[in-house]
Amino acid sequence: MRIAMDDVFRRGPRYRIQGPELNDLAHQAADDALMRITRKIHDYRGDAKFTTWAFRFVVLEVSSKLGRHFWRVPGARFDTDEWAQVPDRPGSDPASHWQARELVAAVQDAIETALSVRQKQVFTALVVKGVPLETLATELETNRNALYKTMFDARRKLRARLVAGGHLSAAG
């Protein structure tokens, strides 16, 4: 229970969860972890301390609970159609304003034309909507490494398109 509480209180604010709801998630994760530990106790080989082995189940259950909670409780979403409504910075000169608008348009175009459907889905979820990586991995039934690779390839394609369009320098 202590490990579940520590992990939930450490990670909960990122998911905008607080108060009794946070405590409830910790209790659920600890209970579910205990059930998994009792089912898998025969798999314990003694390669690590028992507590280390058991804590792994607790941390995985906390991740699972937080990921499911994120999808059940809708938060404020930032739709791609709303990019044009982002307020300008006060005090920016017209040239900077024009360059920023041109860059935003170029990035939107590059997302639509250069990325595959999967890359667009992952990039939009992680970068535009701010979905946590663990949550997206659970939702798409994949793992973090696959999402890292997809994002790496998407950023490389976007950068190449922006360099080719003259919006970024090739040197960085």
Sequence and secondary structure as in RCSB ss.txt:
>XXXX:A:sequence
MRIAMDDVFRRGPRYRIQGPELNDLAHQAADDALMRITRKIHDYRGDAKFTTWAFRFVVLEVSSKLGRHFWRVPG
ARFDTDEWAQVPDRPGSDPASHWQARELVAAVQDAIETALSVRQKQVFTALVVKGVPLETLATELETNRNALYKT
MFDARRKLRARLVAGGHLSAAG
>XXXX:A:secstr
 HHHHHHHHHHGGGGT  THHHHHHHHHHHHHHHHHHHHHGGG  SSS HHHHHHHHHHHHHHHHHHHHHHHS  
    GGGGGGS   TT  HHHHHHHHHHHHHHHHHHHHHS HHHHHHHIIIIIS   HHHHHHHTT  HHHHHHH
HHHHHHHHHHHHHHTTSS TT 
